[in-house]
Amino acid sequence: MSLASTPHPVILDGDPGHDDVVNVLLALASPELNVLGLTTVFGNVGLPRTTRNMLITRQLARSNVPVHAGADRPLVDPRISAEAVHGASGLDGPHLPTPTRGVEAEHAVDFIVRTVREHLHPVTLVPTGPLTNIALALRLAPDIAPRIARIVWMGGSTDTGNWTPAAEFNALADPHAAHIVFTSGIPLTMIGLNASHQAIAHPARVQAFRDLGTPVGEFVAVLLEFFAEHHRERYGWDGGALHDPLTVAWLLRPELFRTRPMSVQIDTSGGPSHGRTVADVWNVTGQPVNADVMTDVDADGFFAFLTERIAAYR
């Protein structure tokens, strides 16, 4: 996907979350993007905390982009959360300032529907958590589908999960919403664990953010140091996988990544594979393609680009 010379309109939807914060900072530092709004969903922690974390991120970026709170639970399943990974606040590690500006009154789903309808150009949606807000918008206002340029989602996997043996967290958090999105016919890029586990924030990469000598660079470094603890305990890695920033980075620097068109179905069976993104890697089913699935990441190029953009914050 190539961006036009004018800033490309995007809405970022997420559940911050350490890696979500880095993704939002990347987007807000990128002049190629016109960030129309930041919307929040339950996920890594409950909605009040994900929303507070989004407000903190906006403040850290010195941005005036509106923040809209959205769904606080899945469409069908009980809510799950990931305090074991992100801590009780969802952003454990650095000192968290008190937000000085609050959330907008309009619900995130209403904001998405209104903005997509009213904007002059098709809007790209970049969700990095459960897909509940996106699915609700499509169900409430199916007319917006042709006005969505693409959905770029961090979630799922072509192989194993991280929350169950079969399912990645964002997919498992609301598989029924994921099913709605994956059957919507909207152009879709899926960035799953098979790709994001190639982007590990090793100590030298974390140090590069600290070496920027800026408050934001230090904030990112402390975030990633805390985030590494879970990955060290679970996988034995010396850093955390920087999942979510691959979405915005792919929009801006697609040459750093490789994707393949695939048919992807969402398991909503309730069985041991519930929440799995069943990716037909080798096209054995002959089912129609519904997603471009990221397969390869130039990790050195990605981290160099990310560090360059975080350096813009002074």
SEGUKE-808566 format. One record per residue (C-alpha): residue in three letters; x, y, z. Coordinates in steps of 0.5 Angstrom, whole numbers, plus 500, padded with zeros to 3 digits. Example, Ala and Ser with C-alpha at 12.3 -4.5 7.8 and 13.67 -1.06 7.14 Angstrom:
<rs>
{'ala',{525,491,516}}
{'ser',{527,498,514}}
</rs>
This chain:
<rs>
{'met',{500,500,500}}
{'ser',{503,507,498}}
{'leu',{501,513,501}}
{'ala',{499,519,497}}
{'ser',{503,526,498}}
{'thr',{497,529,502}}
{'pro',{497,526,509}}
{'his',{493,520,509}}
{'pro',{487,520,514}}
{'val',{487,514,520}}
{'ile',{484,513,526}}
{'leu',{488,509,531}}
{'asp',{484,504,535}}
{'gly',{487,501,541}}
{'asp',{488,498,548}}
{'pro',{494,501,551}}
{'gly',{498,497,553}}
{'his',{506,498,552}}
{'asp',{507,497,545}}
{'asp',{500,501,543}}
{'val',{503,507,546}}
{'val',{509,506,542}}
{'asn',{505,505,536}}
{'val',{501,512,537}}
{'leu',{507,516,538}}
{'leu',{510,513,532}}
{'ala',{503,515,528}}
{'leu',{503,522,531}}
{'ala',{510,524,530}}
{'ser',{509,522,522}}
{'pro',{507,528,517}}
{'glu',{505,522,512}}
{'leu',{499,521,517}}
{'asn',{493,525,519}}
{'val',{491,522,525}}
{'leu',{483,524,526}}
{'gly',{482,521,532}}
{'leu',{484,516,538}}
{'thr',{479,511,540}}
{'thr',{480,506,546}}
{'val',{477,499,547}}
{'phe',{478,494,553}}
{'gly',{483,489,552}}
{'asn',{490,489,556}}
{'val',{486,492,562}}
{'gly',{479,495,563}}
{'leu',{477,500,559}}
{'pro',{478,506,564}}
{'arg',{485,504,564}}
{'thr',{486,503,557}}
{'thr',{483,510,556}}
{'arg',{487,514,561}}
{'asn',{493,511,558}}
{'met',{491,513,551}}
{'leu',{490,520,554}}
{'ile',{497,520,557}}
{'thr',{500,518,551}}
{'arg',{497,524,547}}
{'gln',{499,528,553}}
{'leu',{506,526,552}}
{'ala',{506,527,544}}
{'arg',{503,534,546}}
{'ser',{498,533,541}}
{'asn',{490,535,541}}
{'val',{488,529,537}}
{'pro',{481,527,540}}
{'val',{480,521,544}}
{'his',{474,517,544}}
{'ala',{472,511,549}}
{'gly',{469,505,546}}
{'ala',{467,498,548}}
{'asp',{468,496,555}}
{'arg',{466,488,553}}
{'pro',{466,483,548}}
{'leu',{460,482,543}}
{'val',{459,475,546}}
{'asp',{465,472,550}}
{'pro',{467,474,558}}
{'arg',{472,479,558}}
{'ile',{479,477,559}}
{'ser',{485,482,560}}
{'ala',{493,482,560}}
{'glu',{495,485,567}}
{'ala',{500,479,567}}
{'val',{504,482,561}}
{'his',{502,490,562}}
{'gly',{501,491,570}}
{'ala',{495,493,573}}
{'ser',{496,500,570}}
{'gly',{497,497,563}}
{'leu',{503,501,563}}
{'asp',{507,499,569}}
{'gly',{514,501,569}}
{'pro',{515,509,568}}
{'his',{512,514,572}}
{'leu',{505,516,569}}
{'pro',{503,523,569}}
{'thr',{496,525,571}}
{'pro',{492,527,564}}
{'thr',{490,534,564}}
{'arg',{485,533,558}}
{'gly',{479,528,558}}
{'val',{476,524,553}}
{'glu',{471,526,549}}
{'ala',{463,525,550}}
{'glu',{462,522,543}}
{'his',{462,514,544}}
{'ala',{468,511,540}}
{'val',{463,507,535}}
{'asp',{459,513,534}}
{'phe',{466,517,532}}
{'ile',{468,512,527}}
{'val',{462,512,524}}
{'arg',{461,519,523}}
{'thr',{468,521,521}}
{'val',{468,515,516}}
{'arg',{462,518,513}}
{'glu',{464,525,513}}
{'his',{471,525,511}}
{'leu',{473,527,504}}
{'his',{477,521,503}}
{'pro',{477,514,505}}
{'val',{479,513,512}}
{'thr',{484,507,514}}
{'leu',{483,504,521}}
{'val',{489,501,525}}
{'pro',{486,497,531}}
{'thr',{491,494,535}}
{'gly',{487,491,540}}
{'pro',{480,487,540}}
{'leu',{476,489,534}}
{'thr',{470,490,538}}
{'asn',{469,498,536}}
{'ile',{470,496,529}}
{'ala',{465,490,528}}
{'leu',{460,495,532}}
{'ala',{461,500,527}}
{'leu',{460,496,521}}
{'arg',{454,493,524}}
{'leu',{451,499,526}}
{'ala',{453,503,519}}
{'pro',{454,498,514}}
{'asp',{454,504,509}}
{'ile',{461,506,511}}
{'ala',{465,499,509}}
{'pro',{466,502,502}}
{'arg',{469,509,505}}
{'ile',{474,505,509}}
{'ala',{480,504,505}}
{'arg',{483,499,509}}
{'ile',{484,496,516}}
{'val',{491,494,519}}
{'trp',{490,490,525}}
{'met',{495,487,530}}
{'gly',{492,481,532}}
{'gly',{492,473,530}}
{'ser',{498,469,528}}
{'thr',{499,464,522}}
{'asp',{501,459,527}}
{'thr',{501,458,535}}
{'gly',{498,463,540}}
{'asn',{500,467,546}}
{'trp',{494,466,550}}
{'thr',{492,459,549}}
{'pro',{496,454,545}}
{'ala',{492,456,539}}
{'ala',{490,463,540}}
{'glu',{493,470,540}}
{'phe',{490,475,545}}
{'asn',{487,480,541}}
{'ala',{483,475,537}}
{'leu',{481,471,543}}
{'ala',{479,477,547}}
{'asp',{473,478,542}}
{'pro',{473,473,536}}
{'his',{466,474,534}}
{'ala',{468,481,533}}
{'ala',{474,479,529}}
{'his',{469,474,525}}
{'ile',{465,480,523}}
{'val',{471,484,520}}
{'phe',{474,479,517}}
{'thr',{468,477,513}}
{'ser',{466,485,511}}
{'gly',{470,485,505}}
{'ile',{474,491,507}}
{'pro',{481,491,505}}
{'leu',{485,488,511}}
{'thr',{492,487,513}}
{'met',{493,482,519}}
{'ile',{500,483,523}}
{'gly',{500,477,527}}
{'leu',{505,474,532}}
{'asn',{509,470,527}}
{'ala',{511,477,524}}
{'ser',{511,481,531}}
{'his',{516,476,534}}
{'gln',{521,478,529}}
{'ala',{521,485,532}}
{'ile',{524,484,539}}
{'ala',{527,490,543}}
{'his',{533,487,545}}
{'pro',{537,491,550}}
{'ala',{541,495,544}}
{'arg',{535,497,541}}
{'val',{532,500,547}}
{'gln',{538,503,549}}
{'ala',{538,507,542}}
{'phe',{531,510,545}}
{'arg',{535,512,551}}
{'asp',{541,515,547}}
{'leu',{536,520,544}}
{'gly',{536,524,551}}
{'thr',{529,526,550}}
{'pro',{523,525,555}}
{'val',{520,521,550}}
{'gly',{526,517,549}}
{'glu',{527,515,556}}
{'phe',{519,514,557}}
{'val',{519,509,551}}
{'ala',{526,506,554}}
{'val',{523,505,561}}
{'leu',{516,502,557}}
{'leu',{520,497,553}}
{'glu',{525,495,559}}
{'phe',{518,493,563}}
{'phe',{515,490,557}}
{'ala',{521,485,556}}
{'glu',{520,482,563}}
{'his',{514,478,561}}
{'his',{518,476,554}}
{'arg',{524,474,558}}
{'glu',{520,469,563}}
{'arg',{515,466,558}}
{'tyr',{520,465,552}}
{'gly',{527,466,554}}
{'trp',{528,472,550}}
{'asp',{532,478,552}}
{'gly',{527,483,550}}
{'gly',{519,484,548}}
{'ala',{516,483,542}}
{'leu',{514,490,539}}
{'his',{507,488,536}}
{'asp',{503,494,535}}
{'pro',{508,499,532}}
{'leu',{508,494,526}}
{'thr',{502,497,524}}
{'val',{503,504,523}}
{'ala',{510,502,520}}
{'trp',{507,498,515}}
{'leu',{503,504,512}}
{'leu',{509,508,512}}
{'arg',{515,504,510}}
{'pro',{512,497,507}}
{'glu',{519,496,504}}
{'leu',{521,493,511}}
{'phe',{516,488,511}}
{'arg',{513,482,506}}
{'thr',{506,480,506}}
{'arg',{502,474,503}}
{'pro',{495,474,501}}
{'met',{491,469,504}}
{'ser',{484,466,507}}
{'val',{483,467,514}}
{'gln',{477,464,518}}
{'ile',{476,466,525}}
{'asp',{475,460,530}}
{'thr',{468,461,534}}
{'ser',{467,454,536}}
{'gly',{468,455,543}}
{'gly',{473,449,543}}
{'pro',{480,449,544}}
{'ser',{482,453,538}}
{'his',{477,458,540}}
{'gly',{479,465,537}}
{'arg',{484,462,533}}
{'thr',{486,466,526}}
{'val',{486,460,521}}
{'ala',{490,462,516}}
{'asp',{491,458,510}}
{'val',{498,459,508}}
{'trp',{499,454,503}}
{'asn',{492,455,500}}
{'val',{490,448,501}}
{'thr',{482,450,501}}
{'gly',{482,454,495}}
{'gln',{477,459,499}}
{'pro',{477,467,497}}
{'val',{483,471,500}}
{'asn',{480,476,505}}
{'ala',{487,478,508}}
{'asp',{494,480,507}}
{'val',{498,477,512}}
{'met',{505,479,514}}
{'thr',{510,474,514}}
{'asp',{517,477,514}}
{'val',{520,483,518}}
{'asp',{526,487,517}}
{'ala',{527,488,524}}
{'asp',{533,492,524}}
{'gly',{530,497,519}}
{'phe',{524,497,523}}
{'phe',{527,499,529}}
{'ala',{532,504,526}}
{'phe',{526,508,523}}
{'leu',{522,507,529}}
{'thr',{528,511,533}}
{'glu',{528,516,528}}
{'arg',{521,518,529}}
{'ile',{521,518,536}}
{'ala',{527,522,536}}
{'ala',{522,528,533}}
{'tyr',{519,529,540}}
{'arg',{524,534,544}}
</rs>
